Amino acid sequence: MTTPSSGRGAWGSRLGFVLAAAGSAIGLGNVWRFPTMAGKSGGAAFVLIYLLCVLFIGLPVLLAELTVGRRTQKNPVGAFERLAPETGWRWVGALGVLTGVVILSYYSVVAGWTIGYIVETLSGTFNNIQSPDAVTRAFTGLIGNPVVALALHALFMALTMFVVLGGVQGGIERWTKILMPVLFLILILLVIRSVTLDGAEKGLSFYLKPDFSQVTGTTFLNAMGQAFFSLSLGMGAMITYGSYLSRRDDLVSSAVWVSLADTLIAVLAGFAIFPALFTIPGLEPTEGAGLVFLVLPNIFDKIPGGLFFGAGFFLLLAIAALTSSISLLEVVVAYFIDEKGWTRRRAVIVLGSVAFLLGVPSALGNGAVAALSRLPVVNQSFLDFMDMLFGNFSLTIGALLLSLFVGWRWGTGRALEEIRLSNPETWFGRLWALLIRFLCPLAIGAILVNLILETI
Ligand code: TRP
């Protein structure tokens, strides 16, 4: 527990921190993005590669970010500046700040759909679904209506700004404590219903029996990008959260618990989605960004009290998204407070508005405006394109540079000194140093090079 003498704020307790960091990690990345990516990338083989990425790359990078944050007590740009003054490294932090704004912009759009689904569920749209087309029509109607899509995006962004205005402890910590366990319980219920549906075996085998013949360089990039996205890595969010930690707070077990909780939720979301998916005629795993929104109402409809559980689930998912989006905004806000001397209020209002405006094309590109719904050349919606550029590439490049920085520039020796302030020297620390110096940069680099070779 740091005394927040600097006025930057600090966590109230270590449990509060772990919950807040888990709150940042657990969000749409687990319940929406993970099944979407797994479906697009061939199922079980992707899942396996994903798990390896979390264990051998994500977890070490998470520990590295927390260590840099706790050491410097700074936002990402300030942190690099402190450890390597007047070098180009500060631009890695700057890339993180930019990435944060862009991810927030479309994250808020999808979170807005979740809010819309609370209302749709309560109003009975998903009651007694006669044919799955009804869900598709409701979904495309919701996301394709420009007024509704923009209003929901605005509402979610406003909520994010409201919480971040309250500051670290008052705002972020309080939300996460009670609500995450409830989300977890409803997810378990969903899994039970999904795997007991007639014909669930097909989905289970898609999710669990790897078929490596379809694996390409893109599969690896998607899996790794997803690991970074889900753990909130590669843009300094965990540097920022780590900066509110004190020297006594246990870094290693925080990193392990956050990764475990995050991965568990993602894997469970897959168990909820895929068995049900294959029982719905006309739906393919390659559906894309709409996948979970098209599948979930069908499962709730087959659960007694589905209206109640469905609305509750989407409400909790919106809150999980909120505890993530606040970490995206907090990075950017912390930068403008620390480095530019802005007040918290000014930073929140200006940057929240910027992220809202950047999200407008993502909100309109799902049917409302045809040109944004399928961009020329890349053949994707604006939202999918931003997600690929920033959610996959930018985070991956950020994580590569961070592991090079900690491994070779700042040095794992100094990092281990910082870790030792709260954790005794163990094999884990030494293994971590090896992974950060060698495996992480080599594996991330290899995946990027391979992808470039594949596309040219
Ligand atoms: N990890 C969050 C999720 O899974 C999203 C998120 C929050 C994030 N902060 C981030 C992603 C920072 C990348 C970087 O929903």
Residues whose N, C-alpha, C, O or C-beta is under 5 A from the ligand:
A	BS01	LIG	S24 A25 I26 G27 L28 G29 N30 F228 F229 S230 L231 S232 L233 M235 A237 S324 S327 L328
